Amino acid sequence: MKVVDLRNVFTSCNDELIEITDSLIYYAEEKVEEGHPSLFLLEYNRVMKRERVIANYLLPGPACVQHFFSFPNDIVVVSESGGSEAWVIRVDKRTGEEHDLANLHFIGDFQQCLALDEFHILFFTVSNKQHEHLFRKYEKLTGFSRVVFLYDLKDGKYYYARDPRVCGNLSGFLPFSRCGVPWLLVLSPHGSESEKEKCYHNMRWLGDNINDSVWECPLHDFIVSVKNGEERAPLDLLLSAGTAGLVRYAGQDDNYLYFRARYFPTGDQRICACSKRTGRKTVAAKLTLGPDEKPAQFSIDPLGGRAYRITDEEDAYHVTGVLNSSVDADLPKELGRFVTCVDDRFLIAQYILTDGNDSFEFHSILDTETGTQKSYECRCTVCGDTVVLH
């Protein structure tokens, strides 16, 4: 395990981590200089223990929210204030050179965005007072309450999505790599987990067509289909669950995508793995407790593809690895809730202390081999075997 303490580098709660690599950490910091809000993009060299300013910009206003997307050579930043306008910039990580800068104007108000790659960004907008009449016509025509469009930074053009699986999607889109080729997951669960279980209990009236669905396709094919105005993107169904079941994205590692699946009639629950290379699906771990086992909860680390069983003992939480982990150790309850485990040895816990007005965040690292423990008042981000304190 490697611990990187950035608390003497991060100066305010407006600092935000963007990416953690083996040798570098990228982050952003907002400051007010001479009365003007500014954004700094920074790099921290973990080997040299040195900070470097990549670039800095004046922000359109103090209410701007920044969205950061990191790629091998560039950082894409979207600045918005929740209205019908946003700024997009693409910055070279090494030189700080500004490759693209665009001022976008929407129909409706900004809801969310996602950079699919360095040049293509999905934007989602919802109705506002100015465009209310257009949204009413749009919803009457399509049945959708929000607009989804693709913006191409290279050609500076908007392309509106028409596929119902994209326009009606309220959950997410997840780019990933398959054998070095960019691919896209389209995640479309039906509401929350409790809402899906309610559908099962009302199955007599709703039938078996209340679905959780996961689709996939090459990212290039998806982008081309949106640009061509196709009503159906070339999405292949990867996984689905009808009214009696549930399937939700759980995480990934270098080789697999992981999904949590439940079957309500029997209570069976498991983690399914889908090979990024072949697409082959297997059961990676069973999460259903046996009749003689103590009540427990399960925690899944979405970035590491690891899963843990958390059993409530008298003074501690017993942590047992059930997927890609062999840890078997106790976490004292006084340290707070379990977050994750690093190297099957170091347990990370979080504790929030609040007095009704202010809250203080603490993180502890417990070495299960030596029994030693250190606590820090700070935020904490875990990536692989690196723990960043900030």
Disulfide bonds with the S-S distance in Angstrom:
none
